[in-house]
Amino acid sequence: MARETVARAVIVWFRKDLRLDDNRALHAACASGRPVIPLYIREPGEDGTGPLGAAQAWWLHHSLHGLDATIRKHGGKLVLASGHARNVLADIIRRSGAEAIFWNRRYDPPGTAIDTRLRHELEKQAIEVRSFSGQLLHEPTILKTTSGTSYRVYGPFWRALEESGEPEAPVDPPQRFRFPQQFPASETLASWKLLPQKPDWAKSFPDMWTPGETAAHEKLRDFVENGLHGYSSDRDFPGKTATSLLSPHLAFGEISPARVWEATKGLSRRIPSDDLVRFRRELAWREFSYHLLFHFPELARANWNDSFDGFGWRKDEDGFHAWCNGQTGYPIVDAGMRQLWRHGWMHNRVRMITASFLVKDLLIDWRRGEAWFRDTLVDADPANNAAGWQWVAGSGADASPFFRIFNPVLQGEKFDAAGGYIRQFVPEIAKLEDRYIHRPFDAPESVLERAGIRLGETYPNPIVDHAMARRRALKVFNAIKDAA
Ligand SMILES: Cc1cc2nc3c(=O)[nH]c(=O)nc-3n(C[C@H](O)[C@H](O)[C@H](O)COP(=O)(O)OP(=O)(O)OC[C@H]3O[C@@H](n4cnc5c(N)ncnc54)[C@H](O)[C@@H]3O)c2cc1C
């Protein structure tokens, strides 16, 4: 690869776009013919602890490792730096003589605030700043209701998205790269200590995940070939591998939504339209969540529906602890929470069931659940996670009504009838016969004995009685309704 002697480089600042494909900032930088400094900044989180949860730190380590390896194949390297972006960039610009910085836009509120300030400051110093689209199918400002406001309801949002035409086609990875003769000094990935040490709670993650752009594309190909057919009927069953598993790759931008959208085109002869449309509608939920977050930056912190501000949440540390550890005595809830521990991921149907259990059966504030998921999910996403929790809690823009309370036993029986999912993640009740697998507390003593279960010892009794919890939740809900 050609190496440039004149240090008039362009910094390409990678953020939630850890990819070469469909990366418009990188594409434009390479097309400019100037040497490119690929940069990743580990920015401190608002609370000073780091911007990512523990599971995502694991992912980030591997993803950055992969991105660096790919860039090295082209003759460059990924520069790593930590600190506030304005300080890091000032330092790198000073040391490299870079004259421009390109990035792909991000839409989380702290990120956009940083970028807006930075652009202003850098332009004052005559540094060229260019930002590009790529994290979403459409910019969150594009779709508007006929009265010019943002959407609050998913149905009309989806129709508007459908009618808005195809998203911009993805751009291929650059073919030609130029790199500076000397790169600014880089920190080492190992020094960031992103991987868990003792205990290594992520040791089962690789059974399910290979972070990185290459794996993301393989997963998309595999899903389109083998998974998309039947998606709409099978996607709700946690025991089947029927969804794309693209969420962490999308969360880190290892693949762009436009690339995923494009892969679903031209398949109508092979894939039933129900499956195609259903999958696109799920991608559109991601768009909708970002639309909400963009227009309501407090989405992860405040109730969208402020009548929930006076809601009588309980402080139940024992209950919260049991929920986090998959020890509630409700097998479908426990299986989900343990899947989260084992793989840093949970099936969508079970996210709804476990979230509903926390919020409605235990009456614990949805924000505690949101924070737990943020720390433990490899796909934790500021928009999808907050919108998902507000949807379940009933406090969101387009939400499931609070009075619709999932019964964890019936949900289990409906979506995991033979208990295959339960048996995978709650092995201590695996020998229980099918009719009791979702309700071990109803099983006769002889049945429990045959399955080797001693309730309260080898598997917990339910930490709350669902029928009582339901009545209690409705009472608290009615109190805020009456007060409104
Ligand atoms: C309480 C709760 C919390 C959630 N937290 C997150 C989160 O932090 N990150 C996250 O990516 N998703 C979150 N979701 C949405 C959903 O559970 C996951 O996107 C999905 O399970 C990912 O699996 P998949 O990639 O196989 O999905 P697929 O069914 O293959 O869907 C394809 C893609 O569409 C998007 N998508 C699918 N369903 C939804 C949805 N309901 N809302 C928004 N986008 C969706 C995702 O990007 C997903 O990768 C949450 C849902 C709930 C109920």
The ligand as an SDF file (V2000), in Angstrom:
LIG
                    3D

 53 58  0  0  0  0  0  0  0  0999 V2000
  -36.8870   -5.2130   27.8560 C   0  0  0  0  0  0  0  0  0  0  0  0
  -36.2210   -5.2880   26.4940 C   0  0  0  0  0  0  0  0  0  0  0  0
  -34.9170   -4.8510   26.3450 C   0  0  0  0  0  0  0  0  0  0  0  0
  -34.2970   -4.9030   25.0940 C   0  0  0  0  0  0  0  0  0  0  0  0
  -33.0030   -4.4530   24.9740 N   0  0  0  0  0  0  0  0  0  0  0  0
  -32.4050   -4.4560   23.7610 C   0  0  0  0  0  0  0  0  0  0  0  0
  -31.0760   -3.9680   23.6050 C   0  0  0  0  0  0  0  0  0  0  0  0
  -30.4360   -3.4960   24.5480 O   0  0  0  0  0  0  0  0  0  0  0  0
  -30.4990   -4.0510   22.3720 N   0  0  0  0  0  0  0  0  0  0  0  0
  -31.1810   -4.5490   21.2880 C   0  0  0  0  0  0  0  0  0  0  0  0
  -30.6120   -4.5810   20.1890 O   0  0  0  0  0  0  0  0  0  0  0  0
  -32.4490   -4.9770   21.4070 N   0  0  0  0  0  0  0  0  0  0  0  0
  -33.0810   -4.9690   22.5970 C   0  0  0  0  0  0  0  0  0  0  0  0
  -34.3640   -5.4450   22.7110 N   0  0  0  0  0  0  0  0  0  0  0  0
  -35.0840   -5.8630   21.4850 C   0  0  0  0  0  0  0  0  0  0  0  0
  -34.9440   -7.3400   21.0850 C   0  0  0  0  0  0  0  0  0  0  0  0
  -35.1560   -8.1790   22.1890 O   0  0  0  0  0  0  0  0  0  0  0  0
  -33.5830   -7.6790   20.4560 C   0  0  0  0  0  0  0  0  0  0  0  0
  -33.2540   -6.7210   19.4660 O   0  0  0  0  0  0  0  0  0  0  0  0
  -33.5920   -9.0490   19.7970 C   0  0  0  0  0  0  0  0  0  0  0  0
  -33.9210  -10.0430   20.7540 O   0  0  0  0  0  0  0  0  0  0  0  0
  -32.2340   -9.3210   19.1930 C   0  0  0  0  0  0  0  0  0  0  0  0
  -32.1710  -10.5970   18.6400 O   0  0  0  0  0  0  0  0  0  0  0  0
  -31.9810  -10.7990   17.0740 P   0  0  0  0  0  0  0  0  0  0  0  0
  -30.8640   -9.9580   16.5770 O   0  0  0  0  0  0  0  0  0  0  0  0
  -31.8950  -12.2660   16.8450 O   0  0  0  0  0  0  0  0  0  0  0  0
  -33.3430  -10.2060   16.5360 O   0  0  0  0  0  0  0  0  0  0  0  0
  -34.1240  -10.3880   15.1650 P   0  0  0  0  0  0  0  0  0  0  0  0
  -35.4790  -10.8750   15.4900 O   0  0  0  0  0  0  0  0  0  0  0  0
  -33.3430  -11.1570   14.1950 O   0  0  0  0  0  0  0  0  0  0  0  0
  -34.2900   -8.8800   14.6640 O   0  0  0  0  0  0  0  0  0  0  0  0
  -33.3510   -8.2410   13.8060 C   0  0  0  0  0  0  0  0  0  0  0  0
  -32.9120   -6.9300   14.4180 C   0  0  0  0  0  0  0  0  0  0  0  0
  -34.0140   -6.0540   14.5640 O   0  0  0  0  0  0  0  0  0  0  0  0
  -33.8660   -5.2780   15.7510 C   0  0  0  0  0  0  0  0  0  0  0  0
  -34.9640   -5.6040   16.6630 N   0  0  0  0  0  0  0  0  0  0  0  0
  -35.6290   -6.7650   16.7830 C   0  0  0  0  0  0  0  0  0  0  0  0
  -36.5920   -6.6660   17.7190 N   0  0  0  0  0  0  0  0  0  0  0  0
  -36.5250   -5.4200   18.2040 C   0  0  0  0  0  0  0  0  0  0  0  0
  -37.2590   -4.7040   19.2050 C   0  0  0  0  0  0  0  0  0  0  0  0
  -38.2920   -5.2480   19.8790 N   0  0  0  0  0  0  0  0  0  0  0  0
  -36.9030   -3.4260   19.4700 N   0  0  0  0  0  0  0  0  0  0  0  0
  -35.8930   -2.8310   18.7880 C   0  0  0  0  0  0  0  0  0  0  0  0
  -35.1630   -3.4580   17.8290 N   0  0  0  0  0  0  0  0  0  0  0  0
  -35.4830   -4.7290   17.5450 C   0  0  0  0  0  0  0  0  0  0  0  0
  -32.5480   -5.6700   16.3820 C   0  0  0  0  0  0  0  0  0  0  0  0
  -31.5460   -4.7650   15.9450 O   0  0  0  0  0  0  0  0  0  0  0  0
  -32.3330   -7.0590   15.8130 C   0  0  0  0  0  0  0  0  0  0  0  0
  -30.9640   -7.4280   15.7690 O   0  0  0  0  0  0  0  0  0  0  0  0
  -35.0110   -5.3990   23.9690 C   0  0  0  0  0  0  0  0  0  0  0  0
  -36.3180   -5.8510   24.1380 C   0  0  0  0  0  0  0  0  0  0  0  0
  -36.9300   -5.7990   25.3810 C   0  0  0  0  0  0  0  0  0  0  0  0
  -38.3470   -6.2970   25.5300 C   0  0  0  0  0  0  0  0  0  0  0  0
  1  2  1  0
  2  3  1  0
  2 52  2  0
  3  4  2  0
  4  5  1  0
  4 50  1  0
  5  6  2  0
  6  7  1  0
  6 13  1  0
  7  8  2  0
  7  9  1  0
  9 10  1  0
 10 11  2  0
 10 12  1  0
 12 13  2  0
 13 14  1  0
 14 15  1  0
 14 50  1  0
 15 16  1  0
 16 17  1  0
 16 18  1  0
 18 19  1  0
 18 20  1  0
 20 21  1  0
 20 22  1  0
 22 23  1  0
 23 24  1  0
 24 25  2  0
 24 26  1  0
 24 27  1  0
 27 28  1  0
 28 29  2  0
 28 30  1  0
 28 31  1  0
 31 32  1  0
 32 33  1  0
 33 34  1  0
 33 48  1  0
 34 35  1  0
 35 36  1  0
 35 46  1  0
 36 37  1  0
 36 45  1  0
 37 38  2  0
 38 39  1  0
 39 40  1  0
 39 45  2  0
 40 41  1  0
 40 42  2  0
 42 43  1  0
 43 44  2  0
 44 45  1  0
 46 47  1  0
 46 48  1  0
 48 49  1  0
 50 51  2  0
 51 52  1  0
 52 53  1  0
M  END
$$$$
